[in-house]
Amino acid sequence: INNRLVNLPYHHKDRQIFIYRAGREALVETDFGLTVTYDWQSQVTVSAPSTYANALCGLCGNYNGDAGDEMMMKNGQVTANPDAFGHSWKVTDTPGCVERSQVECPATEVALQQQRVSKNSCGIMLEENGPFGSCRAHVDPTKYFQSCVHEFCLFPDQEGVICPIIAHYTSACQAAGVTVGRWRTNDFCSISCPANSHYEICSRSCSQMCSAIYKPLKCSGRCREGCVCDEGFVLSGDQCVPMSQCGCLDQGFYYKVEETFYPNKQEQCQCQTGGTVACQNFSCPEGSEGKIIDGVFQCQPATLGACVATGDRSYLSFDGMGFDIPGTCSYILTETCGDNDVVQPFVVKIKKEARQKRKVSGIEALSVEVYGLTLTLTRGKREDVMVGAISHHLPTILNKGQVQVHQHGMGVLLQTDFGLIVHYDLLHHVMVTVPQSYRGHLCGLCGNYNGERNDDLLLPSGQRAPTAVTFGSAWKTPDVPCTDDCPEDDCPVCKKEKKQIFQKPNYCGILTVPKGPFDSCHHLIDPTLYLEACLHDLCLADGDTRVLCQSIQSYATACQDAGVSIETWRRPSFCPLSCPANSSYSLCTNLCVNSCPGLVDASKCPQTCVEGCRCHNGYFFDGQGCVPKDQCGCFVDGNYYKPHESVLDDNCQQRCTCDPSKGLTCTGHSCTGDETCEIHDGVLKC
């Protein structure tokens, strides 16, 4: 309820809204006659009073008594194309959501003939003397039967796909007041009920709830199938418990016994036996703040500071100051400075790409020094990270989980156990986030993170830099030849006319257009820096579409890293993204979560999703692409080995080989007399 996870049933303002569980469905009822049901799987029903006639729109139609104009699109036009109708009422993109026409099954006619005579499948709905025999005259089973056959035809080996459809027909019959016979068996569409409950084809009461002790329930008395508490037990949330174990009602919300809850950020309460609530003062530990995550109040690390390097020359400090550095050098992006006893030290460096005429300078490499390790990621190399002189396949976990590196979307994410997160798109965009405990303990191009923008351009001496170019030059890493500026021949000033063209919505203007794909992000991340970076880079590249797409992708990544849901901005004709075998583009995917089993610690995966290539069902990401589970490699001691890959270890004294079915097996090995064991191109070799 308003982002808060609550137990059912729930009353709002003396039953203006009443939400409860009945049978296998959740019901939402209002005092003006609206009723919505949801079976927690695939069926939603909506009932509205006649006062709403001709006042509704959406997939359910306009409720005007004329079936001829039901498929009215959002723009008011009527269509005969279901795909166009559905698309017009799409609200937003969600993970795994795809738009495609209904897939036809080539064996439909054969399946229809089989199912018409089947008594333990779709045909059960058509039997005259079967469990639905008395319903056929009241609710036509044809559309349910056809839908059932279609699913059976597409997934003949998955009996479970047809069960929800037969359950939908059951619900429709019971809603019409018809008695349905028991159609589920132990071998067909069986339901497993939780402890202290049993299945009934017709349950009429919802009064078996603990909350009825405090507030008598008036709920729909019609017959519904589902799990019912055994004699002597009542429903407490989603569990059947003895009456003596009923919980508490506090400010309209029901809590189970021993459940801890937070009415506000200053109070912690617990429901105790007997319906009493005990509360005490509460505050989150220093350095953290109270947030509601997945509906539950939690103490989380305080808001992270974020620094960005993007495009040819654009930077954004932790304190939110934007500036340009045209140099193509290696820079200290951010590092701990001053008293390092307070925080864990680290250094993040970037190496800018040498700029050729009329070309945008990307980020050639990124390195992070932490816990005595030096990790280096290189532009375009998505599968590996250099740890010192050794190349590691991604994902990799180092120092027993202190550092974790894995692919995220189209880039790579590095995170540490103390909250440092570095996201590199392997092209031209880097975002560094740090916990608030680092306030005032940082320096470099990202500034000092002290909450003040006007002192971010500080030299290593602590003095203010007179210009951004001087500031950038002061934070170069030594002994690397480079240029601090860009002469006008290589970086011409963008003409006003060209800039006006590139500000249009079909170019960089897509970032700021109201009601556009990024509108939901504007309040959290100011698009101004990204717009200016896009305009500059597109001018420099003379309108190169690839540069435009990369610029837009940078803002999309920043928004998604901040947890914002954006809308689809790529189209087949505009910045399309091609994906490897067994995967397809998704606006919201998380490769870390969808990796081969055991590949990464799921609890360490980022909480946000980003756009990228999502593995199809039945396939898992193995660090390179999407493979069946039996082709996943070996993940041992934080290192990933490809299937059948053979490597030397332990100063070349062991040869280890990955067998997907057996894991990593090692045997003794030694170099020959005229060979020495050494690292070559990141790999240990004789």
N, C-alpha and C positions, 0 to 999 in steps of 0.2 A: 504494500500500500504506500504510494508515493516513495518508492525505492526502499521501503522497509519490509523485511520478511516477517510475516505474522502467521500465527496458527489459525486454522479455520475452526469454528465459524467466526465471522467478523460482522459487527453491526456498526454502521456509521450514522451518527446523529439520530438516534432513536429510530432506526430501521429505514432511514432514507435510502440507504444501500445495505443489503444483506447478502453476504457471501457465505456459502456453506457447501458441504459435500453431501451428495445423495447418490447412492449406488456407486457407479464408476465415474461419475461426472462431478464437476464443480458447477455450481449455479450462482449467478449474480442476479439478484432481483432488486428492483427499485420501487419506490412508493408511487411512481407514475405509470407503472405497468410494463416497463422494459424487463425482459428476462433473457439472459445469455447463458448458454451451457457450453462446457468444454470438457472433452473426455480425456484430456491430458496427452492425447496422441494426435488424432487427425480429424476430429469432427467438432465443429462449432455450429450452434444453432442460435438464432436471434428471433425473439418474438416481440413485436411492438404493437401498441394499441392502435385502434383505427384513427385516433386523433392525429397520427403521424402520416396518414395517407397523403400522397403527393408532396411529402416534405422530406423525403430521404433520397440518398444517392449512394453509389458504390457498387460493389459486385452483387449485392442483393437486389439491385434494381431501385425503381423510384416509388413503388407501392401506390400506383395510380389506377390499378385495375385493368391496365392494358398490357398484355404480355408481348405485344409487338414492339415495344420500345424499351425492353428490359436492358439491352446491351448498350446503354447510353454512356458514352465516354465522359471523361472529366470536362472536356470542352463543350459538352452539350450535344455533340453529334452522335447519332445512332450508327452502330456498325454491325456487320454480320460476322466479323472476324473475331473469334474468341481471344486470340493472341493479342490483338490490338486493344481489345476491351480490357483484358487483364493488365496489360502494360500501362494503360492510362491511369489505373488506380493503384499502381505500385507506389508505396510510401518511401522506401529506402532500400539500399542493398544490405543484405545480411550475410554472414559467413556461410558459404556453401550454397547460396541461392543462385539458381540459374534460370533463365527464361528460354523455354523451348516448347515447340508444339508437342502435343501428345504423341508418344512413341507408339507406332502401330506394331502389332505382333503378327508376323507372317503366318502363324499357325492358328489364327483366331477361329476360323470356321471349324477346324478339327476340335479345338478346345471347347467351343460352344456345344458341339454334339456330345462330347464326353461328359461335360458338366450338367447337361440337361437331365441325364439319367443317374448322376452321381448322388448318393444319399449321404455321403460324408465329405462333402465339399460344397461348392457354390449351389449345386442342385438342391440342397436341403431347403432352400428358400422357396422352391417351386413345388415341392411335394404336397399333393392335396391332403394326404393323411399324415403329414409330417408335423413338426413342432410349430410351423408357421401357417398351417392349413387354414385356421380360422381368421388369419390376418389378410389373406390375399384379396378379399373383397373390399377391404378398408384401405389398405396401403399397397399400391401396385409394386410388386417386387422387381419389375423388369429392369429399371435403371440400376438397382442394387446388384442384380444378377449379372448384367452386362459389365459393370465395373469390376465385379468379382472375377469374372472370366478373363477380363483384360489383364488384371494383376496376376492371375494364375498362369496365363499364357506367357507373360514376360518373365515370371519367376517360378517355374514349375517345381523347383526343388525347395522352395521356401513356403511351407504351409502357412506360416504365421502371417503372410501378407494378406490373406483373404479373411482372417478372423476379425479384424476391425470393421470390415465391410458388413459382415453378417451381424456384428454387434450394432452397427448403425441401423440396420433394418430392424433388429430387435427393439432398439430404442424408439424408432418411428412407430412400430406396432403398439408398444406399451403406451406411448403418448396418445395414440388414438383410442386407448381404452381396451385394447384387445389382449386377451390372455395368450401368452407365448409358452409353448412347451419347452422343456429342458433340452437344449440342443448341444451344449458343450459336454464332452466326455473326457475321461482321463487321457484318451489318445487323440482327441480332436479339440483344438482351441481351449485347452484347459487353463484355468486361472489358479494361480498360487496365492492363497490368502495369507496375510501375516499372522503372527502368533495370536492365539485366543480369538480367532475369527473363522468364519466359514462362508462358503459361497451360497447364495440364494438367487434363483432366477427372478424372484419377485419380492423385493423389499420395499415396504411402504413408509417406513418411519425414519425420521432423522433425529428422533428424540433421544437416541442412545448416545448422547454426547455429554461430556462433563459440564460444558458451559450451560446446559439446560438447568443445572442446579441453581445458577445465579440468574438466568434469564430464560423464561419459558420460550420454546422455539415454535414458530409457526412456519412450517415448510411444506413444500409441495407434497401432497399425499399420494401422487400417482406411483404406479408400480415401476421399479427400476431393478435391473440385475446388478449384482456386485457382492462385495464381501461385507458380512454383517458380524458384529461382535457376538461372541458366545454368551449364553445365559450368565448373568452375574458380572459381565464386563461392559464397560462403556468406552466411547471413543475420546481419547485425549490427544488432540492434534491429529497425528496419523497412526496412533497406536491404541490398541484395546487394552485397558487396564482395569483392575478392580475399582469399584466406586471409591474406596478409601484412598486410592492413589491419584484422585483427581487433583488438578492444579489450581491456579488462581486466576481471578479476573481483576485486572488493574487498568483503570482509565479506558475501559472498553476493549482491551486486548487480553486474550487468554494465553496463559503461560503454563507449561508442564511443570510438574514437581522437579525441583533442583535446577530448573532453567534459570540462567542468569541473563538479565536484561538491563538496558540503560535508558531510563525515561528521558534523560538529557546528558550532556557531556560532563556534568558535575556529580552525577548520582549513579551508583551501581546497586541493583536490587536482585534478590533471588526469591523465587517461589518456593515456599516450604510446605511440608505436609500439613493438611488441615486447611489449606486455602489462605494461609497468612503470607504476607510479603514483607521481607526484611531488607531495609535499604541502608546504605552508608555513603559518606562523601567519597568522591572519586576524582582523580585527574590522571591524564596520560603522563607517562614518564617524560622527563626533559628530553627535548630533541624529537619528540613525536607529537602527533595531533590526532584527535578523534575524527574518524571518517566512517561513513556507511559504505561498505563494500559487499556487493552481492546481497544486499538487504540486511547485513549484520554490522553492528557498530564494532569497530576495531581501532586500536591505537596503531597508527602507521607512521613511518618516518616522515618528518615534516616535509613540506613541498620541496622538491628538488630544484636546484639551480641548473639552468641549461645554457650552454654556449654553442654557437653555430659558426662553422666556416662553410660557405656555399658558393658555388659558381666561380667565376674568374677572380673575384677580388672582395667579396662581401663577407663581413664578419658581424656577429652579434655577441656582445659580452654577457657574462652571467647576470649582470645588473640591467641588461636590456638596452645597452647603447649600441647602435649600428654604425659601422664605419667601413671604409674601403682601404685595402692595402694592395696596390698593383704589383708588388714584387713577386718573383717566381723562385723563392728561396726555400730552404728548410727552416721551419719556425718552431719555437716552443709555444704550442697552443695554450697549454696550462700546466702548471706544476705547483707543488706545495713549496712554500717559502716561509722564512721566519722560524718560529718555534715549532719544529716538527714532532716534538714529543706529544703534542696534543692530538694530532691526527696521523693516520697512516700515510706516509709519503708516496707520491707517484709523479710521473712526468708523462705528458701526452705531446707528441711531436707530429708535425705534418711536413711532407715534402711536396712542394708545388711543382707542377709540370712546366718545363721550359716552354715559353710561349713562342710559337711560330707565327708568321704574319697572318693576320686575320683569323687567329685561332684562340679559343678560350683556354685558359690555363686551368686544368683540373688538379686533383690531388693524386699525385703519383704513388705515394706511400704514406702509411700512418704507423707510428710506433708508440707503444705504451711500456713504460718501465715501472714495475711494481713488484713487491715481494722478492727483489733480487733477480727478477726475470726481465728480459727484453723481448716483447712480442711485436712482430712486424707483419702488417697486412699490406699487400701490393695491389695496385689498381688492376681490375679485371680478373684477379686470381681468387676465385670464390671458394675453392675447395681446400686451401691450405693456409696455415699461419706459420711463420718462422718463429721458433722459440730459441733465442740465441742463434746458433748456427744450424740447428736441427729443424727440418720441415715436419710439421704435424698435420695430418689430415683433420679436417673439421667434421664434426665438432670435437673439441678437446677440453678436458678438465685437468687443471694443473694444481699442484700443491694441495692435494686432497680437497679440492673444491673451493680453494681461495680465489681462483681465477677460472672463468668458463668462457669459451669462445665458440660461437655457433652461427650458422646462417640464419638470417632473419629477413623474410621478404626477398628482395633482390640484392641485399647487402649482407654485412656481417655485424654481429653484436658481440661486444666484449663486456663482461661484467665481473665485478669482484664482490667478495662477501661483505665489504664495508660500504657498498652502495655506489661505487663508481661505475658508470655505464657509458660506453663509447659505441656509437652506431655510425658505421662507415658504409656508404653506398657503393664503394669500389669505383667511383667515378669522380665526383666533385663535391660531395656533401658529407660533412662530419658533424655529429651532434654529441656533445659531452654533457652528461648530467652528474651532479654530485649532491650528497646530502647537505642539509643546512649546517651540520657540524663543521663544514669547511669554510664557513663565512669568515672572511678576513684572513684566511690562511693560504690564499692562492695568488699567483702572479703569472704573467705571460700575456699573450694576445687576448685571452678571455677576461682579463681584468682581475681585480682583487676580491670580487664577490662580497662587498660590504654593504650592499643596498644603495649605494650612491653611484649614479651614472657619471657625474662630472669629474671623477678622479680615476676613471678606468684606463686612460692612456698614460700609464706611468712607466718610466724607464726602469731598468734594473736598479738604478741608484735611488729610486723613490721619487725623483723629480718628474714633473709633468712634461710630456713630449710636446714640442711646438706644433707638429703635424702628425697625421696618421702614418705617412711614409717614414718619418723619423722613428716613430713608435715601432713600426714593423721591423725596420732595420735593426733596432736595438735587441729584438728577441730572435734574431737569426741564430741558427746553430753554426758554430765556427767551421772554417776550413772546407766549406762547400761553395764552389764558384756559382754565382747567380747574379741577377739584376734586381735592384731595389725598386725600379720604376719601369714604366712602359712608355717609350717615345711615341709621339703622335703618329708617326708613320705606321707603327704596329698597332696602335690603339687609337684610331681616329675618333673624334667627338661625334656622337650620334646626331644626325640632323633632325631638326624638329619634326619635319614631315614624316620621316621614317618612324620616329618615336611615337607619333600619333597613331600610325597604322598598327604598330606592335602593342598599343594599349587597348586595342579592341578585343572583345570577348573571344574571338577565334584565335587570338594570340595570347600574350601575357595577361590581358584583361580578364581572362577566365578566373584568375586568382582572387579578384576583388568584386566581381559582378554580384549584385544583390540577388538572392535566391538562386545563386549558382551552386555548383557541386561542393564549394568550400565555405558556403555561408555559415554553416554551423560552427566553423573553426575561428571565425574572425574575432569573436569576443575573447578568445583565449590566447590566440597567437596572431599578433598584428601582421597582416600580409605585406605591409609596406616594404620591408627589407627584401622580401622575396620578389615583389613586383619590380623594384628597382634593379635587383640582380638579374632578373629575367630580361628586362628591357636592355640593360647594358650588354649582357652576353649575346642576346639575339642580334643586336646591332653589330657587335664585334664579329659575329659569325655570319653576318649578312643574311639573316633570316633562315639559317640552317634549322630545319625541323627537328633534328635530333637534339640540338641545344635547347630548343623550346620545350621539348618533352622532358628533358632532364631537369630543367628549371621548375616546371610544374610538379614533377615527381618529388623534388626536394621539399616543397611546401606540403604536399600530400603526406610525405614521410613524417615531417615535423608534427603535423596535426594528429596522425595516427599514433605516433610515439607518445603524444600527450593524452591519448585515450579518447580522441574525438572521432565520432562516426561521420565520415564524409560520403558524398554520393559519387556515383560512377562518373568519371571524367574522360576515360579513354573510350574511343569508338573504333570500329574497323578502319575508318578513314582518318582517324586522328590519334596519333601516338599508340597504335596497337602494340600489344606485348605478346610475343610468341613464346610458347612454353614447350619444354621437351616432352618426350613420350610419357604416356600414362599420367599426364597432368593437364590442367587447364587454368586459365587466368582467374583469379579471385580478387575482389576488392579488399577482402579481409581474411587473411590466412595466417597461420602460426606454424611454421615448419618445425619449430622446436617441439611443440606438442604432438605433431603428426610424424615424428621421427620413428625409426626402427626401435622396437622395444629395447630398453636398457641403454639406448644411445646417449641420452642426457637425463639428468635429474629433472623430472617434470616440474617439481616445486621451484626450480630455479629458472624456469622458462619465463619470458616476458609476459606480463599480464595483458598486453595490448596486441592487436593484430595489425598487420600491414599488408599492402597489396603485393601480389606476387603469384607464383604458380603453386597451385594446390594439388596434391596427389589425389588421384581418383580413388574411390572406395576399393579397399583390398590391397592398396599399395602404400608403401611407407617411404619417407625420405631417408636416404642413407648417406647424406653428405654430398652426393653428386646428382642424384636423380631419384625417381620414384620406382621402387622395385617391390615385387611380392615379398612377403615376410620371410620365405625360405631362402631369399637371395640377399638378406641383410648381412652385413659384415660382422666383425667382432669388435666389441668395445671392452677393453681390459685396462685397468688402472688409469682410467681417464684418457686413454689413447684409442683412436679408431683405426682399424685395419680393414682394407677392402677385401671382399671375398677372394680367396685363393692368392692374396698378396703374400709375398715372402720377404721378410726383412731381417737384417742382422741386428743383434742387441748385445748388451753386456760386453762392450769392447770387442765386438765381432766373435765372441766365444759361444754365441747361441744363434741359431737360425730359427725364426718363428714364422709359422704359416697359419693363415686364417682359413679355417674350414667352417662354412656357415652352419653345418650340422653338428660339428663337434666343438667349435670354439677355436681358441688360439693354442696351437701345439708347438713346443719348442724342442729342438735337439741340439746336441753339442756341435760346435763348428770351430774351425781355426783357419787363419789365413795361411797361404803357402809361404815357404821360406823366403821368397823374393818379394813378398807383399807386406804392406803395413796397413793397419786399420786406421782409417781416417774419414772425416766428413767431406763429402763431395756433393755440391749443389743441395745441401741440406740433408743428405742421406748418408748413413754410415755404410762404408764399403771397404772391401779389401783392395 
